[in-house]
Amino acid sequence: MHWITIIVIGIAANLDNLGIGLAYGVKQTKIPFLSNVSIAISSMFVTYIAVWIGGTIGAYMSVHIANLLGSLLLCIIGLWTLISQKFGHKEILHNPQLVDLDENNVISLSESILLGFILSINCLAVGIGIGANEISAVWTVLSIGFFSIVTIGLGSHFGALISKTFIGRYSTAISGWLLIIIGIFEVFAR
């Protein structure tokens, strides 16, 4: 059952990336493939560190308590995502040019590193919850990296078309609810 969790976490952690990709697509700002990969690597790095921290914390308590705390943390992160403007990246979503520092309508490699770390903030807390739940760090990191590339690529490509759809408008809320569902699922899956 962890495979389903790993895939859903990869998707949930990157729904904001879809929104950012859409915002850049609408503004006709290009995100080259190498920049997209750079964003994914940033998210993967932050997630791996967070999973390691969560696993280390979990090693000092019983497996049951660590799993329960990890699941609770995922639910809290999901709630926080639903109510917090900060995790929704609203400022960048409405003003994507804030990261396009040279204003050339292309997210360069150096700009993508900045954008990657901004987008990976939500991966930090999610990773700690995953590590405490003893879910595979490698597969979680790979899932987050893969879905980062996919969501930013699709969002950027279909920006003008998809930005007015349900997913484009509610990506943060969908992400929050998915994390809550994963947290609840992990409590009862043990």
C-alpha positions as CSV (number, residue, x, y, z in Angstrom):
1,M,0.0,0.0,0.0
2,H,3.0,2.3,0.4
3,W,3.2,2.6,-3.5
4,I,-0.1,4.3,-3.6
5,T,1.0,6.6,-0.8
6,I,4.3,7.4,-2.6
7,I,2.5,8.3,-5.8
8,V,-0.2,10.4,-4.2
9,I,2.4,12.3,-2.2
10,G,4.4,12.9,-5.4
11,I,1.2,14.4,-6.9
12,A,0.1,16.3,-3.8
13,A,3.5,17.8,-3.2
14,N,3.5,19.1,-6.8
15,L,0.1,20.5,-7.4
16,D,1.4,24.0,-6.5
17,N,4.0,23.4,-9.2
18,L,1.2,22.9,-11.7
19,G,-0.3,26.2,-10.6
20,I,3.1,27.9,-11.0
21,G,3.6,26.3,-14.4
22,L,0.1,27.5,-15.4
23,A,0.9,31.0,-14.2
24,Y,4.1,31.1,-16.3
25,G,2.4,29.6,-19.3
26,V,-0.3,32.3,-19.2
27,K,2.4,35.0,-19.0
28,Q,4.2,33.4,-21.9
29,T,7.3,32.8,-19.7
30,K,9.2,29.8,-20.8
31,I,10.6,27.2,-18.4
32,P,13.3,25.2,-20.4
33,F,13.7,21.5,-19.7
34,L,17.0,22.0,-17.8
35,S,15.4,24.7,-15.6
36,N,12.5,22.3,-14.9
37,V,14.9,19.5,-13.9
38,S,16.7,22.0,-11.7
39,I,13.4,22.8,-9.9
40,A,12.8,19.0,-9.5
41,I,16.3,18.5,-8.1
42,S,15.7,21.2,-5.5
43,S,12.5,19.6,-4.4
44,M,14.1,16.2,-4.3
45,F,17.0,17.5,-2.2
46,V,14.8,19.2,0.3
47,T,12.5,16.2,0.5
48,Y,15.4,13.7,1.1
49,I,16.9,15.8,3.9
50,A,13.4,16.1,5.5
51,V,12.7,12.4,5.2
52,W,16.1,11.7,6.8
53,I,15.3,14.1,9.6
54,G,11.9,12.4,10.1
55,G,13.5,8.9,10.1
56,T,16.1,10.0,12.6
57,I,13.4,11.4,14.9
58,G,11.3,8.3,14.4
59,A,14.3,6.1,15.4
60,Y,14.1,7.4,19.0
61,M,10.5,6.4,19.6
62,S,8.5,3.3,19.1
63,V,7.4,2.4,15.6
64,H,3.7,2.8,16.5
65,I,4.3,6.3,18.0
66,A,6.5,7.4,15.1
67,N,3.9,6.3,12.6
68,L,1.1,8.0,14.5
69,L,3.1,11.2,14.8
70,G,4.1,11.1,11.1
71,S,0.5,10.6,10.0
72,L,-0.7,13.4,12.3
73,L,2.0,15.6,10.9
74,L,0.8,14.9,7.4
75,C,-2.8,15.8,8.4
76,I,-1.6,19.0,10.1
77,I,0.4,20.0,7.0
78,G,-2.7,19.3,4.9
79,L,-4.7,21.6,7.1
80,W,-2.0,24.2,7.1
81,T,-1.9,24.1,3.3
82,L,-5.6,24.7,3.2
83,I,-5.6,27.7,5.5
84,S,-2.2,29.3,4.7
85,Q,-1.5,31.8,2.0
86,K,2.2,31.2,2.4
87,F,2.2,27.5,1.3
88,G,0.0,28.5,-1.7
89,H,2.7,30.6,-3.2
90,K,0.0,33.2,-4.0
91,E,2.5,36.0,-4.5
92,I,4.5,34.1,-7.2
93,L,1.3,32.6,-8.6
94,H,-0.1,36.1,-9.3
95,N,3.2,37.7,-10.1
96,P,5.4,35.1,-11.8
97,Q,7.8,37.8,-13.0
98,L,9.1,38.0,-9.4
99,V,11.4,35.0,-10.1
100,D,12.2,36.1,-13.7
101,L,14.8,38.5,-12.4
102,D,16.2,39.5,-15.8
103,E,12.6,39.9,-17.2
104,N,13.4,38.0,-20.4
105,N,10.4,35.7,-20.1
106,V,12.6,32.7,-19.7
107,I,13.3,31.0,-16.3
108,S,17.1,30.5,-16.5
109,L,19.0,27.9,-14.6
110,S,19.9,30.3,-11.8
111,E,16.3,31.6,-11.5
112,S,15.1,28.0,-11.5
113,I,17.2,27.2,-8.4
114,L,15.4,30.1,-6.5
115,L,12.0,28.9,-7.8
116,G,12.8,25.3,-6.9
117,F,13.6,26.1,-3.3
118,I,10.5,28.3,-3.0
119,L,8.4,25.5,-4.3
120,S,10.1,22.9,-2.1
121,I,9.1,24.5,1.2
122,N,6.0,22.3,1.4
123,C,8.2,19.2,0.7
124,L,10.2,20.0,3.9
125,A,7.3,19.3,6.3
126,V,5.9,16.5,4.2
127,G,9.3,14.8,4.1
128,I,9.5,14.8,7.9
129,G,6.1,13.1,8.1
130,I,7.1,10.5,5.5
131,G,10.4,9.8,7.3
132,A,8.6,9.2,10.6
133,N,6.2,6.9,8.9
134,E,9.1,4.8,7.5
135,I,7.9,5.2,3.9
136,S,10.8,4.7,1.4
137,A,12.8,7.8,1.1
138,V,14.3,7.0,-2.3
139,W,10.9,6.2,-3.9
140,T,9.3,9.2,-2.3
141,V,12.0,11.5,-3.5
142,L,11.9,10.0,-7.0
143,S,8.1,10.4,-7.1
144,I,8.3,14.1,-6.0
145,G,11.0,14.7,-8.6
146,F,9.1,13.0,-11.4
147,F,5.8,14.7,-10.7
148,S,7.6,18.1,-10.4
149,I,8.9,17.7,-13.9
150,V,5.5,16.6,-15.2
151,T,3.4,19.2,-13.4
152,I,5.6,22.2,-14.3
153,G,6.0,20.9,-17.9
154,L,2.3,20.4,-18.4
155,G,1.4,23.6,-16.6
156,S,3.7,25.7,-18.6
157,H,2.7,24.1,-21.9
158,F,-1.1,24.3,-21.3
159,G,-1.0,27.5,-19.2
160,A,-3.6,29.6,-21.1
161,L,-6.0,26.6,-21.5
162,I,-5.9,25.0,-18.1
163,S,-5.5,28.1,-15.8
164,K,-9.3,28.5,-15.7
165,T,-10.0,24.9,-14.9
166,F,-10.9,23.4,-11.5
167,I,-7.3,22.1,-10.9
168,G,-5.7,25.4,-11.8
169,R,-7.9,27.4,-9.5
170,Y,-7.9,25.0,-6.6
171,S,-4.5,23.3,-6.7
172,T,-3.6,24.3,-3.2
173,A,-6.8,23.1,-1.7
174,I,-6.6,19.8,-3.6
175,S,-3.0,19.3,-2.3
176,G,-4.1,20.0,1.3
177,W,-7.0,17.5,1.1
178,L,-4.7,14.8,-0.4
179,L,-2.2,15.2,2.4
180,I,-5.0,14.9,5.0
181,I,-6.3,11.8,3.3
182,I,-2.8,10.3,3.2
183,G,-2.3,11.0,6.9
184,I,-5.6,9.4,7.9
185,F,-4.9,6.4,5.6
186,E,-1.5,5.9,7.2
187,V,-3.0,5.8,10.7
188,F,-5.5,3.0,9.7
189,A,-3.2,1.1,7.3
190,R,-1.0,-0.1,10.2
